[in-house]
Amino acid sequence: MLPSAALAQTEAAQDAPASIGDPVASAKLAAASNDTPQGGANDVIVTGTRITRPNNRSAAPITTTTAAEIAAQGATTIEEVMNRLPQVQANAEQNYADSDGRQRIKLRSLGFERTLTLVDGLRLGIQNGMDVSLIPNELVERIDVLSGGASSVYGSDAVAGVVNFVLKKDFNGIAVSGNYSFFNHHNSANDVTDAANRAFFASRQGWANDGGRANVTLTAGRTFLDGALSVSGYLNYRQSDQVNLGDRSLSACEVTQTVATGLLNCTRSTYTQVGTIVPGGIGVGNTLVNNPDGSGTFVPYNSGRGTATNPFDELAFQRSFNRINTGAFVNARISDDIELYSTAMFYRDRSSNTLPNRVYSYSAYGSTPFQTNCDNPFLSASQRTTLCGTRTTGLVPLDVRYRFDGMPLVRNSFENRGVRIAGGLRGRVLDDAWSYDIAGVYSMLKGETIYPAQPDFDRVNRSLNVVNVNGTPTCASVVSGADRACVPFNAFRPYNNNRALNDYLFTNVDGRQNSTSLMWQALAVLNGDLGKYGITSPLAEQGVAIAIASEFRAELFKSGADALFRETNGGTDQRFTQNVVESNVEVQVPLIEHQRFTDLLQVNGGYRVSKYNRLNGTFNTWKVEGIWAPIADIGFRASFNKAQRAPTVIEADQASNINYTRTGPNDPCASTPDPNSADPNVRLAPTASIEQCRRTGLPDNLYGSAALSCLDNSCTVRNGGFNLKPETAYTKTFGVILRPRVLKGLTVSADRFVINLNDSINFFQVNDFLNGCLTTGLDYYCRGIVRTPGTFRLDSAATGNPTSGYFARGTSNGYRSQAHGWDFQAQYALGLGAGGTLDTSFNGTLTTRVGSQDTPNAAPRNCVGYYGPNCGESMPRWSHGLRTTWTSPEKFASVSVNWRHISAMTISYNAPADTGIPANAPQVRRFYSGVPAYDYIDLATSFDVAKRFTLRVAVNNLFDRDPPLLPDSRSVLGLLRSNTLFRYDLLGRQIVVGATARF
């Protein structure tokens, strides 16, 4: 089978090991090919060029992950594989409760939109609009990560780099492969469990074996007509069990830190299992709860065991999901020079996040309180006096918040359905001097989010108006005939778990939100070997090579929601389309080859012109590259690229589509109740200074006011509402390759990367605007804090598209972004004679600069080694993976040890001035100020019996190391509520057992 010339470089391996362009990556692939069965013939795809010629060499570094490494890890998803690479900013969607389940890749901390994802060199789909879980792990032959820009080859989106999934396609026979994994973790007492004990919250202790994940793949294929026709297909099923935050001692509760003392406190919720009552409504009466002892009295909220609730214990730490993938590959060789090829991939993914089953405060619907009647038979005399005074009849206002722990959890459900079909015709003409490839791709992803059932405001009100009918508490609406289905709500006793009431109060769903992304790509490539016409340097063996290509892409993204969602969250349906016509040329010019004074000197160039229908004029991108090897033992390479990137249709939607949620942080200018005191008048000072709060538009007289505090510490967030313009990027890589002949089998490379973006298109979280405003006072940031006139609150009801009273979040242009550093790779194959072979592979990244300058009058930030406000999760200064694999002489058995290292990181509040990170003196941390260096050891073994059956056993995070403890993880980073960071092993030791049978 001939791989596509449009996909990248195709070359036939001769006597030497196949090359994929990068010497270290080629050596690694050769070692893997010797150890594991490989799909396909000897054809090799080279990432980063469309020029097809033997012995191609890449001027940019390529990092390769082989099928053997994926199998050794025992990963269930591609995301897990990618997160181990030091070039990738980890992104654990299955551990992120706010995710829609799509898995994407982010290189160099530069955003999903700047990492171009390919399958066999053709686009996976719309940038940041497709899900890499469309690709089953077992179908991956290797994953190439090309550092630096490749926009002149693949299009303007390839700014941070390219990730190319090269698939196995030539199957002959039947194979069944499966993995099962689970976490084996010891929950130990720690500072979080101490805080949980003080809050009377449960915390998990001892051993836990949970989080089971299964992955089963059936693959079948056959060749016909003496190999002229090849047909293969696959069916894959993946499944994951849920792990709750409460299942780990480190996330027993969400902890916040008292800056002065370092004391950790659990976040508490007024949605209690015993029932929370606010007589008169919010701001009128004290917050009370039903006495947990069932005595029919009210006691103050947070005054003892059972009087406050852990709001996040049943949120998912690992989401449950089930995923079905299927697909087929067909190749037909019409003649020796013409081939038809096609690939079809389909998937359906379902996942969910759990939430407590609750009756919400009336403030979630507006400003009208609930009401109950003073002759309600559920009220004790004491409770009636508290609510009604001396009245015995009539209705009185109140707020009710109730958590039904005995009822099933409600679920936020997500379903993604995707398809990708690619195919084309390729061949050679004119005595093999020219080759052509005409290819097309259709890619589609449909996503739907189903929001959980919500209590209906009117039903709650009716269920609170209860009268006595012959000794039976009955809704007044039943008596009047207004609602004969009404079920009485006894909100005045603890632990009410009336299923009939629950079914009555809750509507079916709180709405559905959907999105569709579509991409059509048509590509034609003409490759020429001009050496056939004598256009060859007199000092070179190969002639000048050229590739000429033309491409058309049409993209569509539309988002919508039903009436229920719009009623609760606002917003409007959106539809964005974009098409681009591009042409490019790429040349390789070997100047010197295999001469006594120089082994290789080669220059490469590329130029692309792009025309977007939504933008005036054209874009141009280009590259200039050089490779010089004075001797075979040492080589130098360099690449300089320019890219200009238009906003994607996804970004256009994120920027302009406005909707509202109640998921923001609390107002930092408000005082908050002391979680360690039952007295509601004992309050903690605001986390921001009065000077900082002035910058947010707050009058001095309201500083520290309890009235500013949002309900349950969650303010309103407006998503979207920004305008966008294109960004421009310049990327450079240069490095050295060593292959010392005195150490046969050793290949080492070191490469510098420099990526600079102007007018960078970034997604700004609430904390980006908030912390920028607090620390700098610049309008660029303070536009993200819109207080309600008069009250200056930030919790307007999400319904009705409010014009004030919210934090902002969304996609907007910044000024500059940067990512600089060094990549180091090494591969060493050592033969042990009768003792087998020993292969060592190393991949490390030293990051020297990551950060942005959001506006010209802000200082440029360097966030390397820092996490938190103004930096997000950022990147560690150093991280690496070092894997050593021993293989027996007969290749019957192998043992592999992997060492992963992540250097220490510091919270950005403590960054020195020379980093450019804005100072925030009130938040400088003396406690929990950073994360120490982390080291993980993984162990994997495999046994191969007669090339028919392979058994695999792996243990990841062998020593069961806990992830780092990060108080305020939600408010500091805006992501996880689990007191930690994505980059680390979040759930503990993982044990994997797998097997493959071939027939």
N, C-alpha and C positions, 0 to 999 in steps of 0.2 A: 504494500500500500504506500502511495506517495503522499506525504503530508503536504498541506497547501503552501504554495509559495506566498500567498497573501497572509498566511498565518505568521510567518517569520521566515527564518532560514531553514532550508532543507538540504541535508548533505548525506551522502552514502558513506557509511563507515567502511574502511578498507581493512588493512591489517592492524592499524593502530586503534586504540580506544576512541570511541566517538567523541567529538568535541561539540559543546553547546555554546561556544563563544568565549566563556570565561574559564581560564585554566583551572582555578580551584573548583568551580562548579563541575567542570568536565571530569576532573579527577574523582570527585565525590560520586558522580553518576557512574563512572567506570567501576568504582568499588562496589556500589550497590548492584550493578548489573552482574557482577561476579558472584554476589551473595544471594540474589533473589531472582525468581523467574520474572521476566519482563514481557509485557504485552507488545505486540507489533514486531516488525522486522527491524532492520538496522538503520531506519531513517530517524533523523533527529531534528527536532524543531529548536531553533535558536531564537531567543527572545531579544528584541531590540532592533531588528533590521528586517527589511523585506527583500534584501539582496540574497540570492541563492547561489552559493559557491562552496566548494570544499574548503576545509580548514579556515573557516571564517573566524575572526577574532573580534571580541567586543571591546570597544573603547570605554565602556562604562561597566562597573562591577555588577555581577549577577550572583545573587545568593540562591542556592537551590536546596529545597527540602525534598527528599526522595520518598518513594512509597515505603521503603524499609523503615525510615524514621517515623512515618505516620503510623505504621503498624506497631512499632515499638512503643509509641506513646499510648496506643489504644484509644485514641480520641473518637468521640461520637460525632463531633461537628468540625467543619473546616475552621470555624472561629477558634476553637481550642488549639489547633495546629498553628495558626498564624500568630496567636498571642504569645507564643514562645520565642518568636523572632525578635531580636533587639531592635530591628529597624521599624517595628510595628508598635504603635500605641495601643495597648491592650484595650479590648472592647468586649466585655462579657455580657451580651444581650440576654443570655439565659439566666443571668444573676441580677438583672436590672428590672425592677418592678414596673417602671414606667415605659418600657420598651414595647414595640408592637411585634417583636419576635424576629424581625429581619436582621440578618447578620451581614455586616459590611466590614471593610478593611480601611485602616487609617495609617498611612506611612508618615513617619517623622513628626507626628503631632500636628499635621497640616490639614486635617479634615478629610472626610470621606470623598468629597467632590474632587480632590486633587490626586487621588489614587485611582488610576485606570485599571479596571479588572477585565482580564481577557480569558477566554477559553480557547485554547489552541490558537492564540493570536488574534482572534476576533472578539469584539466586544461582548461582554456578558449581557449587557442591557443598558438602560438609561443610567447615567452616572448618579450614584447614590439612590437609585430607584429600584435596584434589583437585589436579590438575596443570594449570597454565595452558598447557602444551604441547598440550593438547587443542585449542587455538585456533591454526590456521595463520596465519602473518603476513599472507599475501596476502588473507585474508578480513576483515582488520581495517580498518574505515573510519576509526576514530580510537580513542584510549585517553584517557579522562578520569580524572584523579586529583583527587578532592575532598578538600581539606585539612580536618582537624578532624573532630569527631564527626558522625555521621548516624544515630545509633541510633534516634531517634524515627521515622525514615522507613523504615529497612531492617532494624532489629533491633539487639540489644545488642552484636553483634560489631563494629559499625562505630565503633570507639573512636579509632584513629589516623587513619582516613579510609576512603575508598572508591576502588577502582579498577574502572572500568566499561569493558568492551570492547564497543564499538558495531560491529556487523558489517555487511558488505555483503551484501545479500540479493536485490536485484532484478537478476538477470543476464538478458540477452536476447542469446543467441548463444553462442559458444564462445570461450574464452580459454585460452591455454597460457602459463604464466609460469615462469621458472626462474632460479636464481642458482647460481653456483659461486664459492667463495671459498677462499683458502689464505693461509698466513702466509709472509711473505718477510722473514726476520729474520737479522741478522748477529750471530753469537755471538762476543763479544769476551772477551779475558782480563779477569779481575776478581778480587776477593778470594776468591770461591768457587773459582774455578779454581786459585788459588794453594794454597788448602787441599786441594783435590783432588789436586794434584800431590804435596804432602807426604804424602798418604795413599796414593799410588800408584794413584789412581782415574783413570779416563779422563774427559776433559771435551771436550765438543763445541766446535769452533772453526770460524770461517768462516760462510759463508752456508748457511741452511737454508730450503728451500721445502717446507712440510709442513702437516699439519692441514687437509687438504682437506675442504670441507663442500658438500654439494649440497642443493638445495631446488627441487622441481618440483611445480607445481600445475596441474591441469586443472579448469576451471570451465565449466559449461554451464547454460543456463537458457532458458526460453521462457514467454511469456504466451499465454493462451488466452481464448476467449469475450470478445473485445473488452476484454481487460485485467482481466476479473473473476477470473481464475485465474492465479496466477504460481507456477511450479515451477522450482527451480534446485538444483544439486548441485555437489559438488566432490570431488576426489581429490588428496591431497597426499602426497608422499614426501620425507623428509628423512634425510640420512645424514652422519655425521661420522667422519673417520679419527682414530686415536689418535695423540697426541703424548706421549712419555714424559718424565719429569722429566729423564732423562739427555740429552734432545735440546736442552736449553737450558743455556748455560754458567752462568747465574745459579742454576740448580738442579742443577748437576752432582753435588752431594751435599747432604744436609741439614747445615747448619752450626750449631754452637753457639759461643758466645762466652765466652772467658775474660774475666770482668768487669774484672779489674785491668789487663790489658794490651790488651784488644780483639782478641787473636789469635783467628782463626776456626779451628775444627777440624771435620772431617767426622765425622758419626756413623758408627761402624763396627759391623759385625755379626760375630758368631762363626759365622754360617752361611756358611761359606766354600766356594768352588769346589774347593779342594784337600782339604777335609774337616777337621773339627775334632774332636779327641779329648780327653776329660777322663778320665784314668786313675782308677779307683776311684769316679768319679762326682763330682757337683757338691759343692764344699767339701772334697773329699779330695785330689785331685790338681791340678796346674797345667793351665791351658788350653793345649793344644798343637794344632798343625796338621801335616798331612803336608807334608814339604818340597816346595815347588813344582817343584824340579828333578827329582823322581821318583826320588831316591836311596834311598827306603825308610827315611828317618829322620823323626823328629819335631823340629819347631822351635817356639819359643814363638809363640803367637798375637800378631799385630800386630808382628812383628819385621822386616818387610821387604816387598818387593813380593810380592803374591799371598797374604799371610798374614792379611789382613783383607778384608772385603767391604763394598761400598756396598749397604746394604739396600734402598734406595728408587729406584735408578736406572731400574728398569723399571716403576715405578708410573705411572699415567696422570696427565699434566698436563692433557691434554684427553682425555676419555673417547671411546671409539668408541660410536656409537649408530646405530640405524636406526629410523625412526618412520613409521608410516602413519596418515594421517588421512583420514576421509571423512565426508560429511554431506549434508544436504538441507534446503531451506527450501520451505515450501508456504504460500501465502496464497490464501484464497478469499473474495471479496466476495459475500456472499449477497444483500445489498441495499445501498442507499446508506448505511445506518446500521448494518449488521451485517457483521462480518468474522470468519472463522476463520483462525487462524495457527498454525504449528508449525515447530519447529526440531529437527533431530536431528543429533548430532555423535558420532562414534566415533573411537577411536584405539588404537593398539598401539605401545608403545615398548620397545625392547630396548637395553640398554647393558651394559657390563662394565668391570671394573677388573682389571688384570693384577697378578699377584704372582709372585715367584720360585718356582721348583719346588724344594722343600726337604724333607729329612728333619728332623723337629723333635726337639729335646731331649726326653729322657724326662720332664722336669719339666712338659711340656705335658700329660702324661697323669696325673701323680701323682708319687709319691716313689720308686718302684721303678726302679733303674737298668736300662739295657740290659746284656746280657752277651755276651761272646765267649769262645771257647775258646782256650786257650793253644797248642794244636797247629793252629791255623787256618793253612792253607797260604798265605793272603794276607799273613801277618805276616812281616816281615824279622826277622832275629835281633835287631837293635837295637830294633825296635818291640816284639818279644816280651819283651825284658828290661824295657822301660819299663812294660809293662802287667802282666806276670806275675812279674817278678823271676826267681827261679831255677826257677819251676814250668814244666813243659813240657806238662802236661795239665790238664784241668778248666776250669771257667768262672770268669771274673773280671768284676766290675762295671766299667762305663765309661759315659760319655755320648758320643753321636755326634750331630754336626750337620753336614749336608751339603747343599750347594746344587748342583743339576744345571743348569748354565747351557746345556748342549747340548741339553736337553730343552725341549719347548714350555712356555711360561709357563702357570701355572694361572690360572683366571679366576673372579672373583666376578661372577656374572651377575645381572642385574635385568630383570624384565619387568613392565610396567604396562599394564593394559588398562582403558580408561575409556569410558563412554557418558553422554551427557547429552541428555535429550529434554524439550523444553518446548513448550507449546502452550496455546491458550485461545480464548476468544470475547470480542469487544469490540464496542461499538457506542454509539449515542446514543439517548436517549429524551426524551420530554416537551419537544418543540420545541427539541431540542439544549441544553436547560438542564442536563441531566445526561448523563453518560457512565459506562459501566461496563466493567470488564475482569475476567474470571474466568480465572485462569491456573494452570497446574500445571507442576512440574519434577520429573523423576526423574533422579538423578545417581548414578553408581556408579563406583568405582575399585577394581580388584583388583591388588594388587602381590605379586610373588613374588621372593624373593632366594634364589639357589642358591649355596651356599658351595662353594669349590673342593675338589677331592679332597684328602684328608689321608692321610699314611702311617698304616697300621694298626700299633699298638704290637707286637702279637704277631708280625706278619709281619716287622717290622724285627728283632725278637729272633731269630726263626728264621733270617733271612737272614744274621745275624752269626755263627751257629754253623755253621761250614763245616769239612768234613773232606776228605781227599784220597782219592779213589776212582780207582785206576788212573791217577794223574797228573792227574785232573780235579777241580778244586774243586767240591764238591757239598754242598748243605745236609744237615745231619744228619737233618733231618725227612724228607728224601727217602729216605734210607737206611732210616730206621725205618718209613716209610710214613705218618707222622703228617700230612705235607703234601707230596705228590708234585709240587705246582705250585711249590714254593719255588725262588727264584732266588738264588744266592749274592751277597752284597753285599761287594764289596771296598771297605770304607771306609778302607783304609790306603794308598791311592794317590791322587794328585791327579787332578782333572778326569775323574772317572768319569762316563761318559755312556751307560751301559748301558740301552737302551730297555726291554728285557725286564724288567730289575730294577725300573725305574721303574713299569712297568705292574703289576708284581706288588705292590709296596709300597703303592700308592695305591688307596684305595677309589674308587667311582664319584663320590660327592659327600660332603661333610661335613654334609649336611643341608639342608633347605629351610625357609624362614620365609615366611609369607604373611600378608597383611592384606586386609581388605575394608572399604571405607567406602561407606555408602549414605545417601542423603538423598531424602526425599519432601517437596515443598513444594506447598501449595495456598494460593492467594491470591485474594481478591476485593476490588476497589476500586470505590468509587462516588465520582465526581467531580461537583461541582455548581458552577455559576456563579450565585451568589445575586443578582448584578446583574440577572438576568432577572426577579427578583421585587422589584426596587427597593431592594435592600439595598446601597446604594452611598453612599460619602461624598459630600457636596455639592461637595467640592473635587477629586474624582477622576473619571476617565473610566470606569475599570473597577470592577466591583462586587467584593464579597467573594467569594473562592473557597474551596471546602472540599473535602477528600478524606477519606473514611472507608474504612478498610480492616480486614480481618480475615485472619489468616494462621495456618496450621497447618504445623508442620515435624516430621517424624519422622527421627531420625538413628540410625544403627547403625555401630559399628566393632567388628570382631572381628580378633583376631590369633592365629596359631597356628604350629606348627612340627611337623616330623616327629620321630620318635624319635631319629634320628641327631643332629639339632641339639640336642635336649634333653639328650642324653648328654654333649655337649661343652660346652654353654653354660647348661644349667639352664633354669629358668623354667617357666611353665604357660600354657596357652591362655587367652585372655581374650575376653569378649564384653560390650560396653557399648551400651546403648540410651538414648535420650533423646527426649522429644517436648516441644514447646512450643506453646501456643496464645496468640496475640497479637491485640490490637486496637489500632488507632491512629486518631487524627484529626489533620489538618493544615489550617491556615487561612492564607490570605494576605489582608491587609486594606490595600489602597491608601488612604491618607488624603488625600494631595495629589498631583495629577498635572498637569504642564504649566501651572502657575500662574506669574504674573510673579515672585512672591517665592520660589517653590520649584518645581523641576522634578519632583521625586519625593520622597515620604515614604511609606514602607510598613513595616508590621510583620507578621511571620510568627510562627506558633507551631505546636507539635506536641506530642502526648502519646501515649505507648504504654504499655500494660499487658501484661506477659508472665507466663505461668504455666508453669513447668517441672515436669514430673512427678517429677523426682528431688529437688526442693527444696521446702521448706515456704514457704507464702505466695506472694506475687506480687512481680515486679520492676516498677518504673516508670521510664521514661526520658522526657525532655522536651527541648524546644528553645524558645528565644526569640530572634528575629532582628529586625534592623532595617536599613533602607536609606534613606539620605537623600542627595539630590542637590540642593543649593541652585541650581545651574545645570547645564546639560547637560554642561559641560566637566569637572565635578568631582563625585565621589560618594563617600559613606562607607558602610561596611557593617560589621555586627557580628553575631556568632552566639554563643550560649551554650548548651551541651548537657550533659546528664547521662546517663550510661549505667551500667548494672549488668550485669556479664557473668558468666554461669555457666561453669564449666569445660566445654570441649568434650569430646566422646567421645574424641577423639585425646589430649587432655591427661589425661583420666582413665586412659587406657591407659598413657601415658608415666609417670604418677605411680605406678601400682600394679603394673604388670607387671614383674616382676623377672627379669633374666637377667644373665649375666656374660660379660665378654670380657677378653682380655689386650691392651688397647690404651691403657692409661694411661701417664702419665709415670713416670719413675723416682722413687724416694724421695729427696726433696731433703736428707734427713738422712744419706744414705749417701755414703761416698767412692766415687769411680769411677776406673777405670784412666786414666792419662794417655795420651791417644791419640798423643802424640808420643814415647812411650817403649815399648820392647819389654819392659821389666822389669815384670811384673805387680804387683810390690810398690810401684812408683811410682804414687801415686794422687793424684787431685785432691781438694781439701777439699770438703765438702758445700756446696751452694749456699745452704742456710739456716743461720742461726746456731744455737748451742746453746739459746739462750733460745727461739727460734722452734720448735725441735724439741721442747722440753718441752711446748709447747702442743698438739702432736699426740699426746701420750701416750708419748713416748719417754724411757726412763731416760737419765741423763747418761752412764752408762758405755758405752752403745751408740752414742753420737754419733760419726759418722764411720766406723762399722764397715763393712767391705766386705761383711759378711754380709747387710746390709740391701738391697743393690743387687739389683733385680729382673733376671731373665734378659733379656738384650738390652735393658736399660733400659726394659722395658715391664711395668708393674705391672697387677694385676687391677682391673677396674672393675665395680662393681655398678650396673646401670641400673634405676631405678625404686625403689619402696618408700616413697612419700610420700603424705600425705593433702592434699586440696585443699578450698578454700572459694571462694565467688564474690568478684569484685573490683568496685570502683566507680570510675568515671572521670568527671571534669569537664573539658570542653574548651571553649576560647574562641578565637574568631578575630575580629579587627577590622582594617579596613584602609581604603585610599583608592584611588580609580580616577580617572585623569586622561585626558581626551580633548580636548586643547586644539584649538580650531577654527583657531588660527593655524598649526598643524602638522597639516594634514589627513592622515589615514591613520595617525596615531600614537595608540596606546592603551597606558597604563602603569598598573600596579597594584602596591601594596605592602601586605602583610597580615601581621599578627602572629598566631602560633598559640601557644597555651598548653594543654598536655595534662598533667593530673595524675591519677595512678592511686593508689588505696588498695588494700591487700591484693593487690598485683599478682601475677598468676600468671606465673612465669618459669621458663625452662629453665636449670638450673644445670649448667654443665660441671664436670668434675673440677677445673680450675684455679680456678673460682670458689670452691669450697669450700676448696681447698688454700691459695690465696693469702689468702683471708679469714681462715683459721685462723692461718696464719703471722704475719700482720700485726696481727691484733686479738685472737686467742685466744678469741673469742666462741664459745659452744656452738653457735650457729646454724650456723657454718661448720665447726667441728671435728667435728660429727656426720658429716661426709663423709669422715673419715679413720678407718678402723676397723682397728687393728693386730691381728695374731694374738697372743694371750696367750703369753708365754714367749719367742717368737722376735722379736716386734714387726715381722715382715715384712708386706709389702703385696702378696704375689703368691700367694695361695691358688689352687689349681687351680680352673678355672672349672666343672668338673664337680661335681655333688653339692650345689649351692646352698650355698656356704660362708657361715658366719655371721660371719666375721672375715677379716682379711687382704685388704682391698680399699680403693680409693677409691670414693666414691659419685657418681652423676650422675643427674639426672632433673628432673622438673617439680615445683615446690613454690611455695607462696605466699611472697612477700616482703612488705615493709611498704609502700613507696611507690616509684613510678617516675614520671619526668617527661621531657617533651620540649617545649622552648620554642624559638622562633625567629621568623624573618621570611622570607616568600616574596616575591620580586620577579619580575614578569613585564612584558614589553613586546612589542609588535608594531607594525611600521612598514612600510607599503606605499608605495613611491615610484614614481610613473610617470615613465618616461624618454622618453616620446613615441616617436619612431622607434627609440629605443635599447632598447625593451622595458620591463620592470618590475624593480624591486629590492625584495625582501621580506626584512625582518630580524626575527628572532624571538629573544627572550631569556628565559631561565628560570634564576633563581638563588635559592639559599637561604642565609641567614645563621642558623646554629644557635647559640643562646645557652646552652642547657642540655639535656643528655642524661645521664641517670644514674638511679640508684636508691638507696634506703635499705633494705637487706634486712631489717633488724630495728630496733626502736626505739632500742636502745642502741648502734647503729652510726651513724657520721657520714654524712649525705647526701652523695653523690658527684656531681660535675659532670664528665663525661668528654668534653666537647666539645674536640676537637683532641687527644685522647689515645687511644692504643690499648694493649692489653696487659692484664695482670692487673687485675681489678676493673672493667674497661671493655670488654673484647672488642675488636671492630673499631671500635665507636663511630661517630661522624660527624665530618667535618672542620668547622671553623668556617665556612668559606665554600666553595661550589662553584657552578659555573654552566655553562650551555651557551649559546652565541651562534651562531646560524646565519644566514647571509646567502645569499640565492638570487637569481641573475639569470636571467630568463626572456626569451627572444627575442620580438619583436613577434608573430610567427606561432605562438608556443608550440612551435616546432620543436625548440629546444634550451634546456637550462638548465644552469647551473653553480652548485654550492652549496659553500660553505666553512663548516665548523663548528669553533668553538673551544671546547674543554672545559678547565675549570680546576678544580683541587682544591688547597685551601690546605694548608700544611704541618701535619704532625702530630708529636707527641712521645710517646715511650714512657711509660707511666703510672708506671714506677718513678721518673721524674724530675719528677713533678707536684708543685707547691708545696702546702703544707698547706691553703691556703684553698680548694682544689678538693674537699676531703673524701676524696680518694683515699688509702687507708692507706699510710703510709710504710713502705718496706722498704729500710733503709739498706744491707744487703749487696749489693743489686741495683741501686743507682744507677749509671747508665751514663755513662761518659765517651766511649765509642765506640759508633757505631751507635745513637745516642740518639733518632733521629727520622727522619722522612721529609720531604724538602723539598717545596716547592710544585711541582705538576705541571701541565703544559700539553700538550694534545694538539690537533693540527690534522687534520681529516678533509676530504677533497675528494671530491665526487661530481658526475658529469655524466650527462645523459640526452638522448637524441635520439628524437624522435617523428616517424614517417613516415606521413603520411596517416591519422593516428589509428588505424592498423592494426597498426603495429609500433613497439615502443619498445626501445631499447638503453640499458643503464645500465652505467656503470663507476664504481667507487668505490674510494678508498684510505683506510682508517682508520688512525690513528696514522701519519700521512704520514712522519714523521721517525724512525720505528722506535725509539721510546724504550723502554728497558728498564723493567720495573716496579722499585719500590724494593727494596733489599736489607734484609731483616729477619732477622738471626740469631735462632735459637731460636723460629722462627715456630710450630712445633708446640707446644713447651712453654709459650710465652708466650700464644698465642691458642687452642691446642687444635684448630686446623683444618688449614691447608695445611702440607705438608712441603716446599713449594717455595721457602721463604725469602722470602715476600712476602705481600701482602694481596689480598683479593678485588677491591677497589675499582678497581684499575688494569688497564690492558691487559696481560695476562699473557704473551702469546706473541709480541708484536711487531707489525710492520706487517702489515695485512691487506689483500689485494687482492680485489675483488669484481667479477665480470662477470655481468650479468643481462640478460634479454630477455623481452618479452611480445608475443605475437601474438594478435590478435583476429580472429574470423571471423564 
